[in-house]
Amino acid sequence: MIPPTNHCYEFGLFRLNAEERLLLRGGERVSLTPKAFDLLLALLERHGRLVEKEELFQTVWPDTIVEESNLSSNIALIRKALSDGENGVKFIETVPKRGYRFVAEVRELKRPSAEEELPPAKTEPVMEPTLTTIPTNRRRRSVIFLAVILILAAGVGGWFLFRRVPALPPMTSAPFTSFQGNEMQPSFSPDGNQIAFVWDGEQQNNQDIYVKQLGNETLLRLTTNPAAELWPCWSPDGWYIAFTRERADGAELCFIPSLGGAERSITRLSPIADAGMYQASWSPDSEWLAIQDRNAPQEPPKIFLVARETGEKRQLTSPPAAAHADRHPAISPDGKQVAFIRFSSSGVGDVYLVPTAGGEARRLTFENTNAASPVWTPDGRDILFLGGSTLYSLLRVSAAGGKAVPVEGVGQNLSSLAVSRQGQRLAWTQTINDMNIWQMELSEQRPSPQSLKPWKPLIASTRRDASPDLSPDGKRIVFASNRSGISQIWVADSTGEHPVQLTTFTNGFTGSPRWSPDGRQIVFDARPADSSDIYVINAEGGPPRRLTTDPAEDAVPSWSNGQWIYFTSKRSGSPQIWRMPASGGQANQVTDQGGVDSMESPDGQFLYYTKARYAPGIWRKPVAGGEEKLILDHHRAGVWRYWTVVEQGIYFATAERPEQPLLEFYNFATGQMTLVAQLEKGLERSMSGLTVSSDGRRLIWAQVDQVGSDIMLIENFR
């Protein structure tokens, strides 16, 4: 038998572990006789070259005289086990009368031994003789030798200077996946020839981890749990793929062999508002992972290092009170730093760096790019990340600091970025997110499903049209749209016709528009620079006027009956509802137990509000002052920013089934719920999206009509 080694070989969908004497295909054991296993190992160790029959006899049967038929019969067993030759896949080539050659691509994995991990031994420096110690004849020969070297160097340098420099191969882009459903969150294998990714399947009903090789359409499915598995991350040693699994009580960080097999849980992760943000990154030695987590529910998410084997956690970042979360960690190639995104309370992110040994975080980007998904270039000099107002594009910033610059030739609408360790391949998720505004007519003041007329689109484009609000007279509608490139405020007729762009910001976000009670002005939030503020603009157009100047994030405004404007701000340390005069001036805090979205009742008696982003519950507080009261948390009302208050009650969208949301009505007088409609499309919970006309006869909402994603691949990236 061949002596065991600590080698592991990967080829196609197979992995052979020499030490464990184990052959796996997609995590399933493949049965081989002992001699067939030894013969396959011998061919793998000599892959790519002809192995003579005699060499195979001496390797596999060193002390035994065997007939040649034994060799051919064991080759046949191997071919059968590997399905050699089926579907055009060829592993072993026969060279007639001579031997065999393993022709498929083989990747060799080897765990370093203890001796290999030791640093090189130190040696004492050798003192070189100075020129004055060299004898005269040797000195003359050295001078001649030096002159010859200089002449040759000059000639070679001239050749390099004047020769024609070959053109670099062009970057080429092509789909890596194009399945039905959504493929996303790619991660390269260490050799750059395979990609692990998430796919929700043809029925789009379960997110699992898959592996696909470049140039091969065969898929290896790693997970089958009914819970969503996200953010696969291939370990640098090639042995494992880490991923996160959503749970009712948070999430779980796990890893699984890259060829399949039994998975292991590393640690549980605390619940956060958006479970899809649990992204991990491996250290270069494959022993630690960076991940977001938090110590207590009231704290913002932070970046931690987690030990793969023990689950030990080390906190790396401490976001300030004004920050919303630290997310998307990426460990540098040398393992000394972690790049991550720090999100403000308004949800806009910037790239930061923190040492893995601990210390203060350093901000890298200042261009208000809304950064996401950072990855390091293989040399550790730059960080690539996605950014933009609403259409994500690829940007690059030096790890030493400087201005972020766009990377040409990639496009927009990108998400979840990956770069191969060799640097020549780039993968990303290309997304389609078409959000449009719809309407339905309510034939009664107290709606029921039978009283509804068929709904129809009101405002549509190929981009994101959201946050609708009808004017008090019902003749016009204001909304936010990125149809011009970045998010701006638009106004159209109530029929959706004759849209006009009101704002012309050149950067940042603009959203949450609301009409004034007299229909003459529109209040909204915008982030053209480093922070979000409240603005008003004339409904007929003109320059916007900034109302807030506090350094804290001010967002999500709404009107009172004309005298005040409500908004959310972290200027007191946590998100609370504040109120300021509609003409501008001093703001006063209204809530002290949390507040984000707010709306005053039509009679001006109460303020309705949610306490936190993506948290269930709609609360009420008297405008004149008094105790707050939970009014509605049925079906997690308030998690979606789809709710509005009318005289009789509250219209809201439920969050129980995100793929088929329900529109419901809560009646103040009876406390009863009424089903308004079951929608066929999903909603975007981060944006406001529901309004009702003042006469109660029209309900308008924004929904995601088309969504999908494929993984794209660029070759010769630089």
N, C-alpha and C positions, 0 to 999 in steps of 0.2 A: 504494500500500500504506500502511496505517496505520503511522505511526512507532512503533518498538518502545518499550515502557515496561518498568519493573521491577515491573509488577503481575502478580498471579496471582489468578485467580478460581476459587472452588469453588461448585458447584451440584449437588445430588443426589450422584451417585457420580462426577461429572466434576471435573476440574481443567484449567483453561486457563492456560498460561504464555505471556504475551504476548511476553516477551523472547526465549524459545526457540522461539516459534511452534509450540507443542506442545499438543495436546489429548489428555488421558489419561482412560481409564475403568478404575478399579481397577488402575492401573499399566500397562494396555495402551494403546498408541498408537491413536488414532482418526484415520482418514484423512479429510482435507478438502482441497478445492481451495484455492489461495491466496485467491481472492475470497470463498469461503464462510467461510474462517477470519476474514478481515477483517470480514465482515458479522456473524458471531457475536460477535466482539470488540466491535464497535460497539454491538450490542444489550446485551451485558453491561455495558459502561460506562454505559449509560443504563437499566439494569434498573429495572423498576417504573413507567416512564412510557411514554406513547405516543411512538414515534419516527416522524415523518412520512416518507413515501417520499422526498420531495425531500431531506431531511436525510441519509438513507441514501445516496442517489445522490452527494451532495456529499462524504460521508465516505469511501465505498468506491471510487467512480469520480470523483475530483475533477476530472480534466482530460479526461474522456471522455464522449461522448454515447452512452448506451446505451438500449436498449428496456426497458420495464417488465418484459417477460418474463424478462430476465436476473435481475432482483431476485427474482421469484417462484420461478424455477428454483433459485437459490442457497438460498432459504429452504427449499425442498423437500429439497435436499441436507443442510442442517443438521438438519432434522427427522428425516430417515432416520438420520443418524449418531447422533442423541441418542435414537432410538426414541421420539420425541415423541408423546405421546398413548397409548402402550401402557401397559397395567396401571394406567390412571388417572393416570399421571404426565404433567403438562403443563408445557412450557417456554415455548413461543412462542404468543402470541395474535395472531390476525389481526383488525385493525380495518378492516372493508370500506371501500374507496375512500380510505383515509387512510394506513395504515401498519401497524406491528407493535409489540407490547409483550412484553418478556421478563418473564414472570409468576412464575417459580420463585424461591425464596429464593436469594440470591447472597451469598457471603461474600468480601470483597475482602482479599487479603493483599498487603502492600507492604513490601519491605525498605527500611529507612531509608537515605537518601542520606548522604554524608559531611557535607553541610551540616546535615542534620537532626539528626545525632548531636552536633554541636557545642553546647556550652552557650550560653545566651543571652549576648549582649554586655553587659558592664557599662556602666552610665551613671552619670554624676555626679548626686548627689542635688540636686533643685531646692529652694531655700530658699523656703518659703511666707512671705508677709508676716504680721507679727503684727497683732493687732487695733488697736494704736495707730497703725499706719501707714496705716490705711484712712481716707479723708476722711469728714467728718461725715455727709454725705448718703448715701454708700455704706454707712456703718456703720448708719444708720437702716434703709436698705432691707434690709441683711443681717439685722438683728434681726427685722424683720417677716417676712422670708422664713423665718428659723429658727423663728419662732413657728408659721407655717403648717405647716411640716414636722412640728413636734412634735404639732400637732393632728391632722394626717393620720396620723401614726404611732400616736397613741393610738387613733384610730378603727380603724385596721387591726389593731392589737394586740388591741383589744376584740373585733373580729370573729373573730380567730383563737382568742381565749380562750373565747368563748361559743358558737361554732358547733359543730355536732355532728361529732365526729371519726368518719370512716368506719371501719367494722370492717376489720381486716386479713384478707385471704383466708386460709382455713384451710389447714393443711398436709394434703396428700393423698399417700397412698402407694399404689403399684401396681408390679407386676412390670415390669421393663424387658426381661428375657429369661425364657423358660420352656421352654428346649429340653431334649431328653433329654441326659443327661450333666451335666457341671459347668461352669458359667459363673462367672467370678470375676475379681477384681483389676481393677475398672473405672478408667478415666481419662477425664476430660472433655476435649473439644476446647476451644480458647480461647473460642469463642462459647457453649459450654454446650449445643449442639444435637446433638452426636454423642458417643458413648462408645466408646473402644477397650477391649477386654477379652480374656480368655483363655477359650477353649472347648476341651474335649477331644473334641468331636465326638459324633455319635450313638452310635458304637461305643465311646466313651470310651477311645480308644487312642492319641491324639496331641494334645498341648496346643499350640494355635496362636493367633496374634493375629488378632482380627477387629475390624471397625468397624461400628457400627450407628447410624443416625440416629433421633432421637426421632420417633415417629409413623410410622416406615417400617420394615417387616419385612425389607427387602432387606439382606443381609449382604455386606460386603466382606472377603474373606479376604486378609490381608497375608502370612502365612508358611505354608510347606508343608514345611519341613524335618522329617524324622522325629524329630529331637531335640525335647525339650520347650522351648517358648518361654514366658516368664513375665514378669509385671510390666510391661505396656505403660505408657508415660508420654508424654503428648502435650506437645510443646514449646510454650512460650508464643507463639512466632511462628506456630504452626499448620502448619509445613512438615513436621515429622518426628514419628515415634513411636519412642522408645527402648524397648528390651526386653532381657532377658537370655536366653541360650540355654545350657541345661545341656550339659556336655561330660564325657567320662570323666575328664579331668584338671582339672576345675573348672567354670568357666562363661565366657561371653563376653558382653561388653556391646556391643550393636549398635544401629543406628537405620535406619529405612526411611522413605521418603516417605509421608505420611499418606494419600495416594491410591493407594499401591502403587508398585512399581518395584524398582530394584536396592537391596539393603540394603548397609550398610557396617559393618565391625567397628571398634569404637573401641579396645578393649583386652581382654586376657585377665584373668580373675579367679582367684585362688588357690582350691584346693579347700577347702571347709568341710564340716562334718558334715551340714548340712541345706541342700542346694542351693537349695531354694525360698525362701531368705531374701535372695537378691540383688535388692533393690528399689532403684530409681533415682529421682532427682528432678532436674528441670532448674533452672538458674539463670534469672532473669527475661530475660536477653539471649539465651537459648538457646545459649550457648557452652560451658557447663560442666554436668556432672552430678555429683551426690553419689551415692556407692555404697559398699557395704561391701566390704572386701578386707583383706588382711594381707600383711606383708612376708616372713614366714617361717611354715612349717607349725606351729611350736610356739607361735606368738603367737595371742592372741584376735583375732577380726575387729574392724577399726576402720572409721571413716568417712573416706573420701577424696573429694577433688574431682578429676574427670577432665575434661580438655579434649576437646571433641567432635572437633576437627579433628586434633589431634596425639597424643592419648592421654596427655599429660603428667598426672602424678598428684601431688597435694598431700595429705599426711596431715593430717587435722583433729583426730582424737581419739586419746587414749592411755588406754585403760581400765586401771584398777588391777589388780593381781594377783588380787584377790578377784572381779573381774567375769568373766563368761563370754563376753560379746560386745557390741559396739555395732552396732545394726542399724536398719533402716527409716528412713533419712534423709529429711527434708522441708525444702527450702530456703524461707525466708520470702519473702513477696511483694516485699519491697524488696531481697532478695538479701544481707542483712547477717548472717543467722543461719541455723543449721541445727538443726532439732529432730530428735531421734533417740531410740531406745530403748536403754537400757543394761540388759543382762540379767545377773542374778547367777548364781552357780554352780548354783543350784537351778532356774534357768530363769525366774525372775520378773523382769519388766521395769518400769522407770520412765522417765518422760519427762525428757530433758535438753536443754539448749541449748548450742551452741558457736558463736562468731563465725566467719564464713567467712574472715575475715582471720587466724584462728588465735587461740588463747588457751585458758584453762581452761573446761571444761564446767561448766555450772550445772544442778543438779538442780531439777526443777519439781514432781514429784509425790512424795508421801510417804504416800499412803493405802493402799499395798500393793494396788494395783488390777490388777496384772499387765498393764501397758499394752502396746499394739500399734498399728500402723498410724496414726501421727500425721499430721494434715493441718492447714494453717493456714487460718483464716478469711481472706477476701479483704482485710480491713482490717489484717491482721497483728497484731491485738490478742490473739486467743485461739488455742488449739490444741485441735482436736477429736481424740480418740483413742478406741480401743476398750479396754475393761477389764472386769474382773470375775474372780470366782474360777474358774469354768469356763464360764459362759454369758456371752459377751462382750456388753456393752451400750455405748452411746455416752456418753462423758464429755467435759467441757469444762474447760479450765484456762486462766487468764490467762497470757500470755507474760511478764508482769511478776512472776508468782508468786502463790500463793494456793492455796486448797483446790479440788480437782477436784470438779465437781458433775455429776450425771447430766443428760442431755438427754432430756426426756420425749417420748413419742409415737413412738419408733423401734422398741423391742423388744429382744430378746436373740438370742443365737446369731448374732452378726454377725462379719464379717471383711472385710479389704481395703476400706478406706473411701476415698471421693473426694468433693470439693466443687467445684462449678463456680466459675469465676472471678467470676461475677456474684453468687454467694453464695446464690441462691434455689433451687438444686437440690443434692440430696444423693444419692449412690449408694453402695451397699454390697453385699456378698455375704451372702446369707441361706443359712446352712448347716444341713444335717441330718446329725447324727452320732450314730447309735443304736448303742451298744456293749453287747453282752450276753455272758454267761458260758455256755459250753457244756461238755459232758462226753462222754467216750467210755469204754467199758469195755475193759480190756486183759485178754484171756483167758489170756495167758501172761506169764511174767516177762520173756521176751525177745520183744518184739513183732514182728509182721510184718503187712503190709496184710491178709493173708488171715485173721489171727486177730482182727481188730477187729470188734466189733459196731457197728451204726449209731450215730452220735453224735446228741445231742439237746440242746436248750437246757435250762439249769439255772436261771439267774437272768436275768430279762429285764424291762426297762422301756422307756420312750421316751427315756431319758437315757443317761448313760454309766455302766455297771457294769463295773468293771475290777479288776485286781490281786488275783485270788482266792488264798486260801491255806487248805488243809484243816487242821483241828485234828489233833493227833497220834493221837487215837482215831478219827478219820474221821467223827465225828458232827456236826460243825459246820463252817461255812465263813465266813471273814471276807473282806470285799471293800471297795473304795472306790466310792462312788457319789455323783453330784450330783442324784439324784432329789428331794432336798428343797430344791434351789436352789443350794447350794454343795457342794463335795466334802466328804464326811464318811465316817467308818468305820462299817460295818454288819456285823452278824452274822446268819446264818440257819442253819436246819437243813441238813444235808448234802444234803437233797432240794431245797433252795432255798426252802422254805416258811418262814413265820413270820419274815420279816426284821425286825430291830430296829436302830435307829440308836443307836450308842454315843456318838459325839462330837457336840457342839453348838457348835462354833466359829461365830462370826458373820462371819468374814472369812478370806480367804486360801485356801490349799490344804491338803489332808490326803490322805495316800496311803501306798503301800508297806507295808501292814499284814502282820505276821508273828506266828504263834503262838509262845509260849514252849514249850520241850520238855515241860513238865508240863501244858500246855493251860489254865493259869489266867490268863495275861496275854497282852496283844497289844502289840507295839511298832510304832510307826509314825512317820512324819515329818509335821510340820505347820508352816505359816507363817502364824500369825495376826497377826503384826506385820511388822517389816522383814526378819527373817532366819528361815531354816528351822532347826528344832531337832528333837531326838529326844524322843519321849514314850512312856510306857507307860500302859495302862489295864487295869483288871480286866475279864476276859472277860464278867462278869455285869453290867458297867456301873459307873458312878461317875465321879468327876472324874479327868481324865488327870493324870499326873505328868510334869513336864518333867525330862529327864535331862541335857541339855547346855545350857550357858550361854555358851559362847564366841561372840564376835561373828561368827566365820566361819560360812559355811553348813554345816550338818550335816544329812545326808539319807541315804535308802536304807538303813535298818537291817536287820540279821538277827541271829539268835541263834546262839550256840555251843551246847554241850550243857547250858547252864544257867548257867554262871558268867559269861559275857561277852556283850556286844552289840557287833557290828561295825557300822560306818557309814562313809560317805565324807565327807571334809571338806577344805576348802582352807586350813585354819589354818596349814599349813606353806608355803603359796604356790601349790600345785597340788593337784588332786584326788588324795587318797591314802586308803587304808583305815586306819581307826583302830579301837581296841578299848578298851572301858571296862567296869568291873564292872556286872553286870545291876542291881545295887541303886543305881548311880550312883557318881560319884567321878572320879578322875583318869583321863584317856584317854591311851593310848600309840599312837604311829604304828606300823603293821604293814608297809606297803609303802613303797617309795621310788622306784618307776618308774611310778607311776600306779595308780589303783584307783577304781572306782565301785560297780558291783553286786558283792556278795560273798555267799558261802554256804559254810558249813562242811560237810565230808563227814559222812555219818551216823555213821562210826566216830570222828569227832573228830580224825583224823590230818592232814587237809589243809584249807586254805582255798582255794576257787575264786573267781575274780574276773575282771571285765573291767577294762581299763585306762582307758578313756575312753568318754564317751557316743558312741554311733553308730559306734564303732570295732570292727572284727572281732577275734576272738580271745578265748578263755577260757583263763586262766592258773591255775597251781596253785603253792602254796607251803606247806611243812610248818608246821603250827601251832606246833611247838616251835622253829621257826627254821630257816633254810636258804635255798638259792637258789630263785628262781622258775623255772617251766618252762611253756612254751606247750603246752597239752594239745589244743586244738581250734580250728581256724579254717576247717574245711570249710564251704563254702557261706556264708562270712561269718558263721559262728556268733558270737553275742555282739553283733552290730549291733542286733538286736531285743532288748528286755529280756524275752525269752521263753526262759528256760532254767532247768533245775533239776537238781540232783544227787541221784541215788539210789545204792544200794549197788553196782549193776552198771554204772552209767554215767551219761550225761548226755542228757536229753531237751532238744531245742532246736528253735526255728523258724528256717528259713533266710530270708535276705534277697535271694535271687537274683531271685525274681519276686514283688514286693510284692502284686500283684493276686491271686495264687494261691499263698500260702505253703505250704511243706512242713513238716510236723512229722517230725523224724528222731530217731534214737537212736544214740548213740555208746557202744560196748561197751568198758569198760576192759580186759577180759581179752584180747579179740581185736583191738582197734583198728578193728573194722569198723563201717560205717554201715548202719542199717536204716531204710527208709522206713516211717514210722508212718501218715501220712495226708497227702493233698493237700487242703487246705482250699479252700472255694469263696468265702470272703470274706477281706477284708484285715485286717491287724493294725495296732495303734497302737503304734509302736515306742518312744514316749516313756514308756510305762507298763509296769510289770511285768505279766505275763499268763499264766503257766504254772505249774501245780503238779501233783504226783502224790501219790496217797494212800500212806500208809506201808506198806500191804500190796502196793503196786505194781499194783493192779487197776483204778484209776480215774485217768484223765488229764483235767485240767480246764484250760480256757484261755478268754481273753476275745477276742472278735473284733468287727469293725465290720460289723454286719448291714445297715445302711442308711446310705448317704452320698450326698449330692448338694448342689448349690448353684445358686441363681439370683441374678441381679442385680436389686435393688430400687431404686426411684427415688422420692424425695420431692420434690414441687413446693411452692413457697412456704416453703422451709425458712428458719428464723431462729433 
